[in-house]
Amino acid sequence: MAAALAVLRTMVRIADTTVKDITAELTLTQFRALREVVERTPVTMIVVAQALGINPSSVTRACEKLAALGLLARAQNPLNKREILLAPTTRGRQVVEQVTDDRRAALARILDRLDAETRAAVTTAFEDFAAASAAADRHPVA
C-alpha cells in the first residue's frame, strides 16, 4: 500500500503542477470543472457538481472564476429558464488540451525511465486500475 500512496502523491503533483504551469490563476478544482465542461458541453452546473462530487455552490464559484478569466461561457437554457448552460471558450478548450498534453508528457518521462517489460506491466496495471475504478463508480460497495 505504501507504493500505491507514493504513486498517488506523484500523480497529484503532476496534476497540480501541470495546471499551475499553464495558468497559475486556476485551482485544481477550477481546472477539473473546466475539463468537465469541455467533455460534456453544453452542461449545467448541477451536472458538473455531480460529476466532480462537490457542492453545487463550489461549482458556481469555480465557474464564475472561469468565466471571469474568459475560459467559460454561460447562457440561459432556452428549454428551462432557471438553468444556466456552460460551454468552454476557445481559450478554455486550449487550456484543457495543453494541460492534458503536459500530463501525458510528464507520465511518459517517468515511464520512459523503466525498462520495456516493466513499462508494459505498469501500463497494464494502470488500465486495470482505471477499469476497476470505473466499475466502483458505477456500482459502489455499500
N, C-alpha and C positions, 0 to 999 in steps of 0.2 A: 504494500500500500504506500510505503514511503516513496517509491519510484513514481507511482501514479501521481502523488501530490507534487513531486518535483516537476513532472511533465506539465501538470496543471498550472503551476506557477510560471513556467516558461511560456505556456500558451497565453496566459493572462498578460504577461509582459509584452508579448508580441502584439496582442490585441490592443493594448493600451498605447504602446509606442507607435504603432502604425497609424493610429488616429492622430496622435499628437504631432507626428512628423508631417502630416498633410495639413492639419488645421488645429492649432493649439486652442482654438476657441470652442471646440466641442468636447463634451464629456463622453465617456464610453456609452452611457445610456442614451445621450442625444444621437450619437452615431448609430446605435442599434435601432433607434426609432426611424432614422432616415433610411437605413438599409431595409427595414420592413416596408416602408412606404415605396421604395424603389421596386421591391419584389412583388408588391401587391396592388399597385396603382390601378384605379383610384381606390382609396381605402378610407375608412372612418377612424377617428381617434380611438373609439372603443375596440375596434378590431386590432389596432396596433397595441393597445394596452393588454388585451388578451394574449396576443402572440408573444409579448415580452414578459407577461406575468407580473405586471406592475400596475399601480393605481392609475386610473384614468387622469387624475389631476396632475400626476407626474408627467404623463404623456402630453397633456395640454401645455405644461410649462416647456417641455422639451421642444414641442412643435412650434411654440411661439418663438423660441430662440432660433430654431432652424429657419423659420420664415423671415425673421429679422436679418439673418445672415444671407438671405437670398438663395437658400438651398431647398426650400419647400414652398409650394403654393397652396393656398386654402381657398375653397369655394363652397358655396352653399349647395347642398344636394338638391337638384331640381325635383326629385321624387319625394323628398322628405325635408321640408324647410328647416327642421330642427337639427339636422345633421350637417356637419362640415366634412367635405371630402378633401383628402390630402393627395397631393401629387408632387413628385420631385421636379425641381427645375433642371435645366441642362447642367448647371453647375453642381447641383445635388447629385445627379447621376455620375458626373465626373469624379466627385469626391469618393463615392462608394466604389467605383471602378478602380480608382488609384489605390485606395486602402486595400481592396481585395488583391490587386496585383502585388502590392508591397508585402502582404501577408503570405502570398504564395512564394514570393522570392525569399522571405525570411525562413519559411519552412524548408524550402529547397536547399538553402545554405546549410541548414542543420542536417538534413537528410543526406546531403552530398558528402558529409564527413563520415558517413557509415559505409561499410563495405556493401557490395551489391546484395548479398544474401540477407544481411541484417536490415538493409533498407527495404527490401521486399517484404520481410516479416513485419516490420514496423508499419508499412503502408497497409498490409492486410489487417493488422491489429487495429489501425485507425478506422478502416472500413467496417470491421466487425463492431467496434465500439460505437461508431455513428449509427449503425443499424440497430444495435441494442438500445441506444438512447432514444431513437425514433420510436421504437416499439414500446418503450417505457412511457413515452409521452402519450402515445395512443391508448395504452392500457396500463395506467398506473396501478401499482400494487396497493391494496387497501391497508 
